[in-house]
Amino acid sequence: MLLPQKQKIHYLCRKFLTHNKMKKNLIGAIVLIAALAMSSCGNNEQKDKKEKEKMEKTEAKAEKPKLPNRLLIIVDPQVDFTTGSLATAKGPAAMDYLAKALKEGAGKNYGWIVVTQDFHPANHCSFVEQGGVFPPHCVQGTEGMNVYPALQEVLNDLMADIPNIHYMQKGNLPEKEEFSIFQNEQSGEKLRTVIGQEKFEGIDICGIATDYCVYETTKDLMAFYPAKQIRIVTNCLAAVDDNDTKLADLMKENGIKGIEF
């Protein structure tokens, strides 16, 4: 049956509009599905990223096992006591050996390393010019006060695995001689606090000079820390006088063990 012209036009318009509406709905649905897919993809990527980061952190923790609860005190391993103005005969060899041992694994035995340093003003009372018995040494701002280069290089490398490597100074007052780090008011208090807080299962000592600063450091440590938990690294020492037995006698009298790296 033929429709009147107006009805025909009206019918075609409705058909056109319905068709366009369906088309728009279809396009809208496609856009919505695509948006949801992209959102899901983004969420998955973010989730994957978080999972990856979590795994990396876990792996990093696994690669860095807990360090032993021991402290190594390296006494005055400085340029002036090895190759400088107050050089000890065995100083360079002892510090080279210490550097090699730490590099090859001895450093893994310690959670803490403390390096002590003479840090003298130019007019220090221990200098001959001021009435003392020693030539000027380890003067602030000079090359001689620095740590022996081969050892310093290894200590720099160890910092990636041992965050607690610290340098402590003594002998910084013109009128006061300080052979032991514990004789310095500020540094001594800091180190005593660390030892008290960390409750180390043991403390090992090495460095220069056996008959002066190593001896005095050991003796002062014994005043508040059990001698049976102190050890001396005997192949990483250098003395001013190789015939001096003060440290050996102290060790024997108090049951302090000697070890070698």
Secondary structure, DSSP 4 states (H G I P E B T S, - for coil): -PPPHHHHHHHHHHHHHHHHHHHHHHHHHHHHHHHHHHHHHHHHHHHHHHHHHHHHHHHHHHHSPPPPSEEEEEE--BGGGTTSTT--TTHHHHHHHHHHHHHTTGGGG-SEEEEEEE-B-TT-TTBGGGT-SB-S-SBTTSGGGSBPHHHHHHHHHHTTT--EEEEEEE--STT---SSGGGSHHHHHHHHHHHHHHT-SEEEEEEE-IIIIIHHHHHHHHTTS-GGGEEEEEEEEE-SSTT--HHHHHHHHHT-EEE--
